[in-house]
Amino acid sequence: MLDFEIQDSSNNITSYQFGPGVFLMGKGDQCDVLLNDGHVSRVHAELVVKKESAQLVDKGSTNGTWFEGQQLEMPLMLRTGQEVVFGELRFRVKSVPRDEMDLSFGGQDRTNIKSKVVQQSEEIVNLKRRVHSMILEYLDLRKRGNLQDMSAEDLRVEAVKATQEIIRERVDKLPDGIGREELLRQVVAEAVGLGALEPLLDDDDVTEVMVNGPDQIYVEKSGKIQLAESRFTSTQSLLAVIDRIVSPLGRRIDESSPMVDARLSDGSRVNAIIPPLALNGPTITIRKFSKKKLYMNDLFKYGSINKEMAVFLRTCVNHHKNIMISGGTGSGKTTLLNILSNFIGPTERIVTIEDAAELQLNQPHVISLESRPSNAEGKGRVTIRDLVTNSLRMRPDRIVVGECRGGEALDMLQAMNTGHDGSLTTGHANSPADFLSRLEVMVMMAGVDLPSRAIREQISSAVDILVQQNRMADGTRKVTHVMEVLGFDGENIVLKPIFEYHKKGIDEEGKILGFYSASGYVPQFYRELIAQGQKLDTSIFEDAEVKIEGLDQAWE
């Protein structure tokens, strides 16, 4: 049940209780809740009550529906203690359906336990919302144009002082589960910082943050996605945080431009999308920039690769073989690309090209280029393809492209075929064969009218090694295939497997069990190098199961 009351200008209070359903609010006869006020529209708002939640939607009213001093522009998820204003009427939420859920389990009544937990959470959120509203009034942030008149550091200092004063003078009792210092930190973060995102971004175990509206935040830890305890106090607070992320970059996000890609100061990639495109409210996805540089030893430790594969891939990089890494989203392609790139010699001139700079190379002679989206007027865009074309004029020994997504694939293949051997890049695909098909499509996206045969010949002559990396069901990442591109047989590109990961099953804890093996095939370029007098170890290609366990030998 949704339990609420409405107070008029004469302080008369009318109480209501609604079960699941859709209810109209306004002064029209067709409305379920009559709002007798001259500033209220005939159909002013709509209540949507479900078994576990309730929300309030403004129906395009003339004078608006107001919450925390701001006009509602999207659905408001109702919480206990909230107050919404229609003209001179005040709508107060006394309880929402989630507070009254029957949570009995296994013959034991857990209602009181759960209700207590929910109530504590609601108390904390309501307190934060109240203090947050007071701090905004105190600082008059709205009139400051969202931090434009002060530096972020100066404003945070002022916000801390103001919040300390408000908590000291206006907060008599704190609910269980939060202390004064934690309340201070959370309120200041939401008023002038990144709000509920700050502790998640500071947590090194969190690799990705997914915000699905103000009340739902998921994080990825150790490859597993889990619900976080943090949440925003309101949709308006979440929108303000998004604006703080994109505004310093000269970007904007509003109803006319409801999607944006951005980057935090630490390098983390951010994608934000807001209503009307995001139906659940403002949505943020953050791929955190790793503060810790990973090396091949780390891949051994995680079971992502074995020593034989690592020896082979290092040899490929050292002997200027063109390598393409394919895999799905979040499979670790960029991490592997970064590790392999660090095998490049210290005397070589390396040009890296990315959408968002993530590569961390150790070599002294590195030029890092980053693409740029268009500005608010739709001008100034610089694509990956533009940068690949420009990099050919920069006398590179190696070109490393963070990811090929479109027409830049053609320029990358041409670079590999015209003296820039040893280049590396990544792309999205579920298998090596799928990647070659997708690479063919990406070349077609360049707008050059080439027959499929010519494209396949270009690919087969440019690419030497394909590496497939997948994310497993248990969250681990593994190199599942290493293959050599032998050439073109007149119809198809010929691939030869060198290493492969075999999945055997799942243990009691849900972890993937398997082993790495070599196919027994010695790559063609290995045989050519040996014929030239190079001393290379071919025992790594012996056809024997190489168990994941026992990979404790240090990698140099």
C-alpha positions, 0 to 999 in steps of 0.5 A: 500500500502507498500511504500519503497525505495532502495538506492544503493552504489552511493546514487541512490534511486528507489521508489516502491509501492506494494499492497497486494501480494507476491513479490520476491527480488533479482538479478534474472530475476524472481524477482519483485524487482531487486537488482543490487549488487554483494553481493545479491543472485538471490532470496534474499528475499520475501515481503509479503504484506497484507491489514493491514501488510507487512513482509520481509522474507530472502530466505536463501541468501548467505550473509544474510539480515541485520537489526539493525546490526543483520542477519535476521533469521525469518520474519521481520514485517515491520514498517515505518522508518525501514532500512534493508541492502542487501549487499551494498543496503539499503531498507527503509520503507516509509509507511506500509499498516496499516498507510493507513487503511480507518477507517471511522465509522458511517458516520464520517471520523476517518482516520486522528485521527487513522493515528495520533495515529498510527504515534505517536506510530510508531514514539515512537517505531522508536525512541526507536529502534534507541536509543536502537541500539546506546546504544548497540553499546556504551556498546558493549553488543554483545561482552560482551556475553550477560551480562556475564562479568558484574552483571546485576545491574552494567550493568544497572547502566552503561546503564542508564548513557550511555542512558542519554548521548545519549538522551541528545546529539543525540535526539533533539525532542521527539514525543508526548506521551513520555517524556525523563524519560519514554524513558530512562526507556523503552530503558534501560529495553530493553537493559539490562532488560526485556523490555516491560515486566517490567511494566506489571510484576510490575502491581499488577492487571496483573495476566498473560502476553502473548507475541505473537511476538514483536508487540502483548502483551496480559495481563489478568486483573480481569479474562479478557484478553486484548491487552496491549499497550506495545510492543518490538522494534524488534524480536531480542530484544524479543529474547534477553529478553528470553535469559536473563530469561533462561540463569541465570537458566542454560537453553538455547533456540535456533533452536535446543531446541526451547521450555523452561520452566523457572521461574523469580526471583519473582517466576513467571512461564515462558514458551517460544517457538521460531521459527521454532515452533512458526510461529508468532515469539517468544512467551512468556507466564508468569503466575505471582506469586501473591505477596498477599497471599489470604485467605478464606475471599478473596474467599468470597469477589470474590463470589468464595465460600460460608461460608457453603462450607468453613466450610465443607472444613476446617473440611475436612482438620482438620480431615485428609481427602484426598482432590483432586481439579480439574479444567481447566487451570487458574481456581484457583486450586493452589490458593484454594489448598494454602488456604486449606493447611493453615488450616493444624495444626501448629505441623504437618510436611508438604512436598510440591512438585511442578513444580514451587514453588507457595504455601505459607504456614504459618506453621513452619514445611514445607519442599518445594521440586521443580522438575528440568528439564534436563540440556543442555546435557539431564541429571539431570532431577528430576520429580514430581514422583521422589519427591513424592517417595522420600517424603515418606522417609521424615516422612511427616504428610501431602503431598501436590502436586501442580499438578498431571499430570502423573505417580506420581498419582499412588504414590500419591494414594499409599501414601494416602492409607498407612498412609499419610491421609490429603494429597492434590493435584490438576489436570486438568479436567472439572468435578469431573467425568472427573477427576476420569477418567483422574486420572485412565489414569494418574495411567496407565502412571506410567507403572505398569500393573494394571487392571482398576478395581484395579485402581478404587478400589485404587482411591475410597479407597484413595480419600475422597473429590473431589472439582471442580473449574471452570473459568466462561465466565465473568472471575470469578472463582467459586467452582462449585461442592463439592463431597464425594467419597463413594467407589467402586460398583464393576464397577464404583466409587460412588460419592455423591454431597454435594454442587453445584453452579447453574448458572441462567443467565447473567446480562446486564454487562455480569456477571454470575448470580447464587447461591450455594446450599447444596444437603441435604446429610450429608457426611458419615465421618461427621456421623461417627465423630458425632457418635464418639462424635464430635460436628459438625454443620450439618445445613450447609447441609440443602437443601436451596439456599444460595445466593452469595449476603450478604456474609459479615460475617468475616471468622476466 
